[in-house]
């Protein structure tokens, strides 16, 4: 009798618990169904491939299945890597404004600005595992060969203008050797000597006929994919208002012809923080500058209204 009395007391609570479980199960089922419906509406589609594609004025032979599929791979990779590609599109106006006039001045095709996207993701501070640095990913030896200063206090691989001029010198030298901008791009990734070696070994002179390691084999197609998406972002579902792009920052030039004991003091004297000074001049690699030879350096200081 005692057990029956306890059961009568507990029975309402058991009913409430059972009802609660049923409600939770039904709610979960509705949520799953809604999720499935939303998932059914979300479709991942193939990306459009243009009828004709030119890289630095040279037409890509898209009638070849291997070439078309290689381009398709890079278009898919970048069209569906949304966060990265959106950031590149937002960054591009800031840095292309500096790069484009230098390429034009030196007679390098404008399309080579997309090589900077492929190399560094438009990050002037980029450093590769192999020690390649900056927008154009110069190794220290190559940088010095093309006139850039590289030491513990100054590393001009991080200097956008100076490294872009050095980049132009490199690719023009490469063009003199190969006579093809497509091979120039491949040689920038794989090295001139390696490209030349493969041309000799394989008895071929066209990039699209040559077998390289994977990275070099994909390189020109990756540059082409960036060009296609950057020139037609809406076609690949990237809709970015002008106001959402990163702004161009006005700067003034400050000339240095002697030593600088402290860039912390230098920054304050020029109305900015040490952090901002280094952000705009990543080529300054130390807290001071010895400059025993009295070399002239131009430091960029943002104009703060």
Secondary structure as UniProt FT lines:
FT   HELIX           2..41
FT   STRAND          54..55
FT   TURN            56..57
FT   STRAND          58..59
FT   TURN            62..63
FT   HELIX           65..79
FT   HELIX           82..106
FT   HELIX           110..112
FT   HELIX           113..120
FT   TURN            124..125
FT   TURN            129..130
FT   TURN            134..137
FT   HELIX           140..145
FT   TURN            146..147
FT   STRAND          154..155
FT   HELIX           156..158
FT   HELIX           160..178
FT   HELIX           181..190
FT   HELIX           192..202
FT   HELIX           207..209
FT   HELIX           214..231
FT   HELIX           233..236
FT   HELIX           242..244
FT   STRAND          251..256
FT   HELIX           263..269
FT   TURN            270..271
FT   HELIX           274..280
FT   TURN            282..283
FT   TURN            292..293
FT   STRAND          297..302
//
